[in-house]
Amino acid sequence: MATSKENREAPADSGGQGRSQPAKRGFAAMDQNQQRAIASKGGQAAHQKGTAHEFDSEEARRAGQKGGEVVSRNRAHMADIGRKGGESRQSANRAAAAAKGGNRQGGKES
C-alpha cells in the first residue's frame, strides 16, 4: 500500500525535475462551489452571532470617496474613461438619429 508521501512524488516521466508540488489539502482541495457554500455558512453565522461587520451609509460613502480619490490620481486612466464616455454618447446619438430617419450629414435624402 502506498503512503501519502509516495503519492505526492513526481511521476517517473517528469524529466528528473524533482518532486512535484504537494497535493492540495483541506479547503484548497475543494471545488469552488463547496468553498463558497462553507464561506457562506460562516458569514451567516457571524450575522446571527452579531459579530459581522456591516457598513452604515456614512462609512460606505467615505470608502467610495477614498477609492475615487485614488483612481482620479491616474490622469491617463481618467482621460480614457472620459474618451470612452464621449464615444458611447456619440454612438448613442447617432443610433437615435438613425432610428428617427434623420440624415445628419446635410446631404439630400433619396
N, CA, C and O of each residue as an XYZ file, in Angstrom:
440
protein
N       0.843     -1.188      0.000
C       0.000      0.000      0.000
C       0.882      1.244      0.000
O       1.849      1.321      0.758
N       0.556      2.209     -0.840
C       1.355      3.423     -0.971
C       0.996      4.407      0.129
O      -0.169      4.537      0.506
N       1.995      5.090      0.635
C       1.741      6.101      1.649
C       1.428      7.421      0.968
O       1.640      7.565     -0.236
N       0.924      8.386      1.728
C       0.567      9.677      1.144
C       1.799     10.393      0.607
O       1.694     11.155     -0.354
N       2.979     10.163      1.215
C       4.198     10.790      0.747
C       4.579     10.263     -0.634
O       5.034     11.020     -1.492
N       4.392      8.963     -0.842
C       4.705      8.379     -2.140
C       3.762      8.898     -3.215
O       4.160      9.029     -4.373
N       2.526      9.192     -2.853
C       1.550      9.689     -3.819
C       1.902     11.095     -4.303
O       1.496     11.486     -5.398
N       2.644     11.854     -3.510
C       2.956     13.227     -3.860
C       4.209     13.349     -4.708
O       4.476     14.427     -5.239
N       4.974     12.305     -4.851
C       6.206     12.383     -5.618
C       5.895     12.502     -7.100
O       4.826     12.104     -7.565
N       6.851     13.059     -7.830
C       6.675     13.279     -9.259
C       6.636     11.952     -9.994
O       7.288     10.995     -9.578
N       5.881     11.882    -11.082
C       5.859     10.670    -11.880
C       7.223     10.419    -12.515
O       8.038     11.335    -12.622
N       7.469      9.184    -12.934
C       8.770      8.788    -13.462
C       9.116      9.517    -14.750
O      10.297      9.682    -15.055
N       8.113      9.964    -15.523
C       8.392     10.611    -16.799
C       8.482     12.130    -16.686
O       8.306     12.821    -17.689
N       8.749     12.671    -15.500
C       8.779     14.116    -15.319
C      10.085     14.738    -15.769
O      10.247     15.954    -15.666
N      11.014     13.952    -16.260
C      12.245     14.507    -16.774
C      13.245     14.809    -15.684
O      14.165     15.598    -15.900
N      13.095     14.203    -14.512
C      14.064     14.391    -13.443
C      14.014     15.778    -12.828
O      15.030     16.248    -12.313
N      12.893     16.438    -12.860
C      12.766     17.783    -12.322
C      12.616     17.798    -10.807
O      12.483     18.874    -10.224
N      12.632     16.676    -10.169
C      12.477     16.641     -8.718
C      11.047     16.343     -8.340
O      10.264     15.816     -9.131
N      10.732     16.689     -7.126
C       9.389     16.404     -6.617
C       8.375     17.399     -7.150
O       8.696     18.557     -7.418
N       7.154     16.930     -7.297
C       6.073     17.826     -7.693
C       5.562     18.542     -6.452
O       5.967     18.235     -5.330
N       4.686     19.480     -6.665
C       4.087     20.205     -5.555
C       3.261     19.246     -4.708
O       2.668     18.310     -5.243
N       3.213     19.460     -3.409
C       2.378     18.596     -2.572
C       0.911     18.731     -2.960
O       0.470     19.779     -3.433
N       0.174     17.663     -2.753
C      -1.243     17.674     -3.082
C      -1.965     18.695     -2.217
O      -1.622     18.888     -1.051
N      -2.964     19.344     -2.796
C      -3.762     20.297     -2.031
C      -4.553     19.546     -0.979
O      -5.015     18.427     -1.201
N      -4.698     20.182      0.165
C      -5.413     19.542      1.265
C      -6.473     20.493      1.805
O      -6.380     21.709      1.642
N      -7.460     19.925      2.437
C      -8.468     20.724      3.118
C      -9.259     21.624      2.189
O      -9.752     21.196      1.145
N      -9.369     22.896      2.598
C     -10.184     23.862      1.872
C      -9.695     24.047      0.441
O     -10.504     24.200     -0.474
N      -8.387     24.035      0.241
C      -7.815     24.256     -1.085
C      -8.133     23.115     -2.044
O      -8.159     23.319     -3.257
N      -8.374     21.921     -1.519
C      -8.652     20.773     -2.376
C     -10.107     20.734     -2.842
O     -10.443     19.991     -3.763
N     -10.957     21.519     -2.219
C     -12.381     21.509     -2.562
C     -12.627     22.282     -3.845
O     -11.856     23.171     -4.207
N     -13.698     21.938     -4.521
C     -14.043     22.723     -5.702
C     -14.641     24.056     -5.243
O     -15.008     24.214     -4.079
N     -14.733     24.992     -6.158
C     -15.121     26.349     -5.812
C     -16.529     26.428     -5.216
O     -16.775     27.242     -4.326
N     -17.440     25.607     -5.688
C     -18.807     25.638     -5.153
C     -18.844     25.210     -3.697
O     -19.571     25.794     -2.893
N     -18.062     24.193     -3.353
C     -18.001     23.762     -1.951
C     -17.410     24.864     -1.088
O     -17.907     25.124      0.008
N     -16.360     25.515     -1.564
C     -15.737     26.598     -0.800
C     -16.735     27.726     -0.557
O     -16.814     28.260      0.549
N     -17.488     28.086     -1.580
C     -18.472     29.162     -1.435
C     -19.560     28.801     -0.429
O     -19.988     29.641      0.363
N     -20.005     27.543     -0.467
C     -21.051     27.117      0.460
C     -20.570     27.207      1.904
O     -21.302     27.666      2.780
N     -19.347     26.770      2.147
C     -18.802     26.824      3.505
C     -18.597     28.271      3.942
O     -18.930     28.631      5.071
N     -18.049     29.106      3.055
C     -17.823     30.509      3.393
C     -19.145     31.225      3.665
O     -19.229     32.073      4.553
N     -20.160     30.881      2.906
C     -21.472     31.484      3.108
C     -22.028     31.147      4.484
O     -22.595     32.000      5.167
N     -21.856     29.879      4.882
C     -22.325     29.480      6.213
C     -21.598     30.257      7.302
O     -22.200     30.628      8.310
N     -20.302     30.504      7.101
C     -19.543     31.289      8.075
C     -20.062     32.707      8.171
O     -20.178     33.255      9.268
N     -20.377     33.308      7.033
C     -20.911     34.662      7.042
C     -22.271     34.733      7.702
O     -22.558     35.674      8.441
N     -23.117     33.737      7.438
C     -24.442     33.702      8.062
C     -24.318     33.550      9.571
O     -25.056     34.186     10.323
N     -23.392     32.716     10.014
C     -23.199     32.505     11.453
C     -22.722     33.787     12.123
O     -23.154     34.104     13.232
N     -21.838     34.523     11.462
C     -21.340     35.770     12.032
C     -22.470     36.783     12.182
O     -22.524     37.509     13.175
N     -23.372     36.838     11.205
C     -24.505     37.760     11.304
C     -25.438     37.347     12.432
O     -25.928     38.200     13.172
N     -25.691     36.048     12.572
C     -26.574     35.572     13.638
C     -25.969     35.848     15.005
O     -26.681     36.177     15.953
N     -24.664     35.713     15.102
C     -23.976     35.940     16.371
C     -23.865     37.431     16.685
O     -23.716     37.821     17.843
N     -23.940     38.257     15.645
C     -23.858     39.697     15.840
C     -22.448     40.239     15.730
O     -22.207     41.388     16.101
N     -21.505     39.446     15.229
C     -20.119     39.898     15.126
C     -19.737     40.300     13.700
O     -18.595     40.693     13.463
N     -20.652     40.209     12.764
C     -20.346     40.555     11.378
C     -20.300     42.073     11.225
O     -21.064     42.797     11.863
N     -19.399     42.541     10.376
C     -19.283     43.979     10.124
C     -20.308     44.384      9.071
O     -20.438     43.734      8.034
N     -21.019     45.447      9.346
C     -21.982     45.970      8.385
C     -21.689     47.447      8.174
O     -21.569     48.207      9.136
N     -21.576     47.850      6.923
C     -21.339     49.251      6.600
C     -22.602     50.047      6.867
O     -23.699     49.628      6.496
N     -22.447     51.204      7.516
C     -23.555     52.148      7.534
C     -23.359     53.089      6.345
O     -22.315     53.046      5.694
N     -24.328     53.922      6.056
C     -24.255     54.732      4.846
C     -23.079     55.702      4.878
O     -22.472     55.961      3.839
N     -22.747     56.237      6.036
C     -21.627     57.175      6.142
C     -20.297     56.475      5.887
O     -19.436     57.011      5.189
N     -20.128     55.298      6.440
C     -18.894     54.537      6.242
C     -18.734     54.118      4.780
O     -17.630     54.155      4.235
N     -19.824     53.728      4.158
C     -19.783     53.353      2.746
C     -19.447     54.567      1.879
O     -18.701     54.446      0.907
N     -19.985     55.718      2.221
C     -19.699     56.945      1.474
C     -18.218     57.288      1.563
O     -17.597     57.628      0.556
N     -17.645     57.201      2.772
C     -16.221     57.504      2.944
C     -15.350     56.529      2.155
O     -14.361     56.935      1.544
N     -15.711     55.251      2.166
C     -14.931     54.253      1.427
C     -14.971     54.530     -0.071
O     -13.946     54.443     -0.747
N     -16.138     54.858     -0.587
C     -16.263     55.167     -2.009
C     -15.500     56.425     -2.387
O     -14.889     56.490     -3.454
N     -15.533     57.418     -1.518
C     -14.812     58.660     -1.777
C     -13.309     58.408     -1.799
O     -12.597     58.930     -2.658
N     -12.839     57.621     -0.868
C     -11.417     57.298     -0.790
C     -10.964     56.562     -2.052
O      -9.906     56.867     -2.604
N     -11.753     55.605     -2.504
C     -11.418     54.879     -3.726
C     -11.420     55.783     -4.942
O     -10.561     55.658     -5.815
N     -12.383     56.693     -5.004
C     -12.455     57.625     -6.122
C     -11.259     58.551     -6.170
O     -10.764     58.878     -7.248
N     -10.790     58.977     -4.999
C      -9.613     59.850     -4.949
C      -8.382     59.127     -5.480
O      -7.575     59.711     -6.204
N      -8.243     57.880     -5.124
C      -7.082     57.110     -5.577
C      -7.116     56.929     -7.088
O      -6.100     57.105     -7.760
N      -8.275     56.579     -7.620
C      -8.400     56.354     -9.060
C      -8.176     57.650     -9.836
O      -7.555     57.633    -10.898
N      -8.669     58.760     -9.321
C      -8.585     60.011    -10.068
C      -7.169     60.569    -10.129
O      -6.916     61.490    -10.905
N      -6.243     60.047     -9.343
C      -4.846     60.479     -9.429
C      -4.188     60.025    -10.732
O      -3.217     60.633    -11.182
N      -4.705     58.974    -11.329
C      -4.146     58.447    -12.563
C      -4.782     59.204    -13.725
O      -5.882     58.866    -14.163
N      -4.090     60.225    -14.221
C      -4.657     61.110    -15.237
C      -4.941     60.386    -16.551
O      -5.946     60.656    -17.208
N      -4.051     59.464    -16.933
C      -4.260     58.728    -18.179
C      -5.520     57.876    -18.097
O      -6.286     57.782    -19.056
N      -5.719     57.264    -16.947
C      -6.915     56.437    -16.751
C      -8.174     57.294    -16.836
O      -9.153     56.900    -17.470
N      -8.154     58.455    -16.203
C      -9.313     59.331    -16.233
C      -9.588     59.824    -17.652
O     -10.747     59.958    -18.045
N      -8.536     60.094    -18.423
C      -8.714     60.519    -19.809
C      -9.353     59.409    -20.626
O     -10.222     59.670    -21.459
N      -8.929     58.174    -20.393
C      -9.527     57.035    -21.097
C     -11.007     56.896    -20.775
O     -11.823     56.642    -21.661
N     -11.348     57.064    -19.503
C     -12.751     56.972    -19.090
C     -13.586     58.043    -19.805
O     -14.660     57.756    -20.335
N     -13.080     59.269    -19.810
C     -13.799     60.359    -20.463
C     -13.952     60.128    -21.955
O     -15.004     60.406    -22.529
N     -12.897     59.619    -22.582
C     -12.949     59.358    -24.017
C     -13.991     58.294    -24.327
O     -14.770     58.435    -25.270
N     -14.004     57.238    -23.539
C     -14.976     56.155    -23.768
C     -16.404     56.663    -23.569
O     -17.309     56.288    -24.314
N     -16.600     57.510    -22.568
C     -17.926     58.066    -22.340
C     -18.385     58.920    -23.498
O     -19.545     58.854    -23.906
N     -17.470     59.731    -24.037
C     -17.807     60.567    -25.190
C     -18.123     59.737    -26.416
O     -19.059     60.038    -27.157
N     -17.335     58.682    -26.631
C     -17.593     57.803    -27.773
C     -18.945     57.114    -27.636
O     -19.690     56.981    -28.607
N     -19.250     56.680    -26.418
C     -20.517     55.997    -26.175
C     -21.694     56.942    -26.416
O     -22.694     56.565    -27.027
N     -21.561     58.151    -25.936
C     -22.646     59.122    -26.110
C     -22.826     59.469    -27.581
O     -23.950     59.585    -28.070
N     -21.707     59.632    -28.282
C     -21.780     59.966    -29.701
C     -22.448     58.845    -30.490
O     -23.287     59.104    -31.352
N     -22.079     57.609    -30.197
C     -22.683     56.493    -30.936
C     -24.162     56.346    -30.581
O     -24.962     55.970    -31.438
N     -24.538     56.634    -29.342
C     -25.952     56.575    -28.954
C     -26.750     57.644    -29.679
O     -27.872     57.397    -30.122
N     -26.168     58.842    -29.800
C     -26.853     59.922    -30.522
C     -27.023     59.574    -31.992
O     -28.067     59.847    -32.585
N     -25.991     58.968    -32.581
C     -26.087     58.569    -33.985
C     -27.159     57.501    -34.174
O     -27.918     57.542    -35.142
N     -27.219     56.550    -33.251
C     -28.224     55.493    -33.350
C     -29.631     56.064    -33.215
O     -30.547     55.639    -33.917
N     -29.802     57.030    -32.310
C     -31.114     57.648    -32.138
C     -31.516     58.422    -33.393
O     -32.676     58.389    -33.804
N     -30.556     59.116    -33.995
C     -30.846     59.878    -35.209
C     -31.197     58.938    -36.355
O     -32.089     59.229    -37.151
N     -30.502     57.822    -36.436
C     -30.788     56.848    -37.494
C     -32.169     56.231    -37.296
O     -32.872     55.956    -38.269
N     -32.554     56.017    -36.060
C     -33.868     55.443    -35.784
C     -34.985     56.408    -36.179
O     -36.062     55.984    -36.599
N     -34.720     57.707    -36.042
C     -35.707     58.707    -36.433
C     -35.751     58.885    -37.942
O     -36.695     59.461    -38.483
N     -34.729     58.389    -38.612
C     -34.675     58.529    -40.067
C     -34.029     59.815    -40.500
O     -34.090     60.170    -41.677
N     -33.416     60.517    -39.588
C     -32.783     61.770    -39.927
C     -31.435     61.565    -40.594
O     -30.747     60.572    -40.355
N     -31.076     62.514    -41.424
C     -29.784     62.475    -42.105
C     -28.957     63.630    -41.547
O     -29.243     64.791    -41.837
N     -27.943     63.325    -40.755
C     -27.171     64.365    -40.103
C     -26.027     64.866    -40.965
O     -25.304     65.772    -40.549
N     -25.841     64.310    -42.145
C     -24.737     64.711    -43.000
C     -25.061     65.962    -43.812
O     -24.159     66.563    -44.396
N     -26.289     66.352    -43.860
C     -26.668     67.558    -44.578
C     -26.887     67.327    -46.065
O     -27.187     68.267    -46.801
N     -26.743     66.113    -46.504
C     -26.954     65.807    -47.915
C     -28.431     65.623    -48.204
O     -29.263     65.617    -47.297
N     -28.743     65.471    -49.490
C     -30.134     65.251    -49.874
C     -30.552     63.819    -49.595
O     -29.778     62.881    -49.784
N     -31.777     63.667    -49.145
C     -32.297     62.327    -48.889
C     -32.793     61.728    -50.195
O     -33.304     62.446    -51.054
N     -32.647     60.428    -50.350
C     -33.097     59.805    -51.609
C     -34.444     59.171    -51.471
O     -34.963     58.607    -52.435
